[in-house]
């Protein structure tokens, strides 16, 4: 894996942030053949990438989202996955994988398993972009949670609701 970039997005636009990260890391879209939007949801980011001369894929564990995307975003290919790995792709399939606001809803054990799985489907020279709830969200944390955050620990709220918006995971940039 050539580059793993952890992005603390704050409240920037998701598409803008993803493209900006690529530029900051000197990644030309001409180097990218296949892209995976991991946990694509209803396609809010992927639908903006229609102008890219690349092969676009999206996956999500919610079959309703995947059905919607398949019907409306015909320029891309979509697959359903589980809350747990594996993904339905071959090894070293993608040049670029982005997972924006995915790991923000997965407790640490799931994060570790999914990072290993994403590494499996990412080409050795590929790029992985993930986002986390970082320092921008400190004002939403209680004092004990802020102490854990500043100690470099993950702060997990409602970990039993992994994969849903009820589960929130905060991570420092360290």
GUDRENMI-754342 format. One record per residue (C-alpha): x, y, z; residue in one letter. Coordinates in pm, whole numbers, always signed. Layout:
BEGIN
+--------+--------+--------+---+
:     xx :     yy :     zz : r :
+--------+--------+--------+---+
:      X :      Y :      Z : A :
...
+--------+--------+--------+---+
//
This chain:
BEGIN
+--------+--------+--------+---+
:     xx :     yy :     zz : r :
+--------+--------+--------+---+
:     +0 :     +0 :     +0 : X :
:   +171 :   +318 :   -120 : X :
:    -17 :   +572 :    +84 : X :
:   -261 :   +560 :   +370 : X :
:   -386 :   +907 :   +443 : X :
:   -595 :   +972 :   +751 : X :
:   -810 :  +1276 :   +688 : X :
:   -967 :  +1486 :   +957 : X :
:  -1234 :  +1652 :   +743 : X :
:  -1419 :  +1862 :   +989 : X :
:  -1717 :  +2005 :   +808 : X :
:  -1566 :  +2046 :   +457 : X :
:  -1752 :  +1923 :   +155 : X :
:  -1679 :  +1554 :   +107 : X :
:  -1605 :  +1559 :   -264 : X :
:  -1386 :  +1866 :   -234 : X :
:  -1198 :  +1709 :    +56 : X :
:  -1134 :  +1380 :   -126 : X :
:  -1002 :  +1555 :   -437 : X :
:   -794 :  +1793 :   -225 : X :
:   -630 :  +1502 :    -43 : X :
:   -533 :  +1347 :   -375 : X :
:   -381 :  +1676 :   -492 : X :
:   -191 :  +1730 :   -164 : X :
:    -39 :  +1385 :   -198 : X :
:    +57 :  +1435 :   -564 : X :
:   -183 :  +1171 :   -690 : X :
:   -288 :  +1234 :  -1046 : X :
:   -622 :  +1092 :  -1150 : X :
:   -443 :   +962 :  -1460 : X :
:   -270 :   +713 :  -1226 : X :
:   -604 :   +581 :  -1103 : X :
:   -773 :   +299 :  -1294 : X :
:  -1030 :   +168 :  -1046 : X :
:  -1190 :   +350 :   -752 : X :
:  -1393 :   +206 :   -464 : X :
:  -1627 :   +421 :   -257 : X :
:  -1636 :   +201 :    +55 : X :
:  -1970 :   +231 :   +237 : X :
:  -2113 :   +448 :    -40 : X :
:  -2458 :   +488 :   +112 : X :
:  -2697 :   +659 :   -126 : X :
:  -2413 :   +771 :   -353 : X :
:  -2383 :  +1129 :   -225 : X :
:  -2013 :  +1140 :   -317 : X :
:  -1990 :   +887 :   -598 : X :
:  -2258 :  +1066 :   -802 : X :
:  -2025 :  +1367 :   -832 : X :
:  -1745 :  +1163 :   -991 : X :
:  -1914 :  +1104 :  -1328 : X :
:  -1652 :  +1319 :  -1502 : X :
:  -1364 :  +1091 :  -1404 : X :
:  -1208 :   +866 :  -1669 : X :
:  -1187 :   +577 :  -1422 : X :
:  -1377 :   +262 :  -1330 : X :
:  -1603 :   +349 :  -1035 : X :
:  -1733 :   +100 :   -776 : X :
:  -1936 :   +146 :   -461 : X :
:  -2027 :    -91 :   -180 : X :
:  -2241 :    -66 :   +129 : X :
:  -2395 :   -305 :   +380 : X :
:  -2739 :   -150 :   +334 : X :
:  -2908 :   -324 :    +37 : X :
:  -3167 :    -45 :     +5 : X :
:  -2888 :   +205 :    -69 : X :
:  -2724 :    -33 :   -315 : X :
:  -3052 :    -93 :   -500 : X :
:  -3107 :   +284 :   -523 : X :
:  -2755 :   +342 :   -654 : X :
:  -2783 :    +64 :   -912 : X :
:  -3104 :   +215 :  -1050 : X :
:  -2985 :   +574 :  -1062 : X :
:  -2606 :   +575 :  -1098 : X :
:  -2548 :   +353 :  -1398 : X :
:  -2193 :   +481 :  -1461 : X :
:  -2071 :   +283 :  -1157 : X :
:  -2090 :    -76 :  -1032 : X :
:  -2235 :   -150 :   -688 : X :
:  -2211 :   -444 :   -447 : X :
:  -2360 :   -523 :   -109 : X :
:  -2125 :   -624 :   +172 : X :
:  -2177 :   -725 :   +533 : X :
:  -2107 :   -531 :   +850 : X :
:  -1801 :   -758 :   +880 : X :
:  -1548 :   -833 :   +604 : X :
:  -1490 :   -969 :   +345 : X :
:  -1566 :   -757 :    +42 : X :
:  -1676 :   -925 :   -283 : X :
:  -1364 :   -816 :   -474 : X :
:  -1042 :   -985 :   -576 : X :
:   -708 :   -904 :   -416 : X :
:   -536 :   -584 :   -535 : X :
:   -843 :   -471 :   -730 : X :
:   -840 :    -92 :   -666 : X :
:   -597 :   +196 :   -714 : X :
:   -793 :   +426 :   -486 : X :
:  -1033 :   +349 :   -202 : X :
:  -1205 :   +620 :     -7 : X :
:  -1410 :   +572 :   +307 : X :
:  -1544 :   +908 :   +419 : X :
:  -1741 :   +906 :   +742 : X :
:  -1731 :   +527 :   +767 : X :
:  -1472 :   +467 :  +1039 : X :
:  -1653 :   +734 :  +1240 : X :
:  -1925 :   +472 :  +1296 : X :
:  -1713 :   +161 :  +1360 : X :
:  -1562 :    +65 :  +1698 : X :
:  -1195 :    -33 :  +1703 : X :
:  -1229 :   -409 :  +1647 : X :
:  -1432 :   -349 :  +1330 : X :
:  -1197 :    -71 :  +1221 : X :
:   -901 :   -309 :  +1240 : X :
:  -1075 :   -584 :  +1046 : X :
:  -1196 :   -344 :   +778 : X :
:   -854 :   -178 :   +741 : X :
:   -702 :   -521 :   +682 : X :
:   -971 :   -600 :   +426 : X :
:   -927 :   -268 :   +246 : X :
:   -552 :   -333 :   +234 : X :
:   -629 :   -668 :    +71 : X :
:   -833 :   -516 :   -215 : X :
:   -602 :   -216 :   -259 : X :
:   -320 :   -248 :   -511 : X :
:    +29 :   -229 :   -360 : X :
:    +78 :   +113 :   -520 : X :
:   -275 :   +224 :   -428 : X :
:   -411 :   +496 :   -204 : X :
:   -656 :   +471 :    +84 : X :
:   -837 :   +781 :   +210 : X :
:  -1034 :   +762 :   +533 : X :
:  -1189 :  +1029 :   +749 : X :
:  -1230 :  +1049 :  +1123 : X :
:  -1409 :  +1268 :  +1371 : X :
:  -1111 :  +1464 :  +1496 : X :
:  -1036 :  +1779 :  +1692 : X :
:  -1306 :  +1971 :  +1506 : X :
:  -1558 :  +1773 :  +1711 : X :
:  -1399 :  +1826 :  +2055 : X :
:  -1680 :  +2055 :  +2163 : X :
:  -1922 :  +1762 :  +2132 : X :
:  -1723 :  +1547 :  +2379 : X :
:  -1764 :  +1540 :  +2756 : X :
:  -1463 :  +1623 :  +2976 : X :
:  -1379 :  +1253 :  +3038 : X :
:  -1413 :  +1182 :  +2664 : X :
:  -1187 :  +1476 :  +2582 : X :
:   -926 :  +1340 :  +2823 : X :
:   -932 :  +1001 :  +2645 : X :
:   -919 :  +1177 :  +2307 : X :
:   -612 :  +1381 :  +2411 : X :
:   -450 :  +1062 :  +2545 : X :
:   -468 :   +919 :  +2191 : X :
:   -748 :   +673 :  +2269 : X :
:  -1052 :   +617 :  +2052 : X :
:  -1366 :   +761 :  +2204 : X :
:  -1660 :   +535 :  +2115 : X :
:  -2023 :   +619 :  +2176 : X :
:  -2286 :   +346 :  +2140 : X :
:  -2047 :    +85 :  +2004 : X :
:  -2328 :   -172 :  +2004 : X :
:  -2482 :    +20 :  +1712 : X :
:  -2178 :    -27 :  +1487 : X :
:  -2234 :    +78 :  +1130 : X :
:  -2517 :   +317 :  +1214 : X :
:  -2519 :   +688 :  +1285 : X :
:  -2593 :   +607 :  +1651 : X :
:  -2236 :   +480 :  +1685 : X :
:  -1987 :   +768 :  +1687 : X :
:  -1610 :   +722 :  +1707 : X :
:  -1368 :  +1008 :  +1766 : X :
:   -996 :   +983 :  +1695 : X :
:   -709 :  +1228 :  +1743 : X :
:   -474 :  +1297 :  +1452 : X :
:   -192 :  +1121 :  +1642 : X :
+--------+--------+--------+---+
//
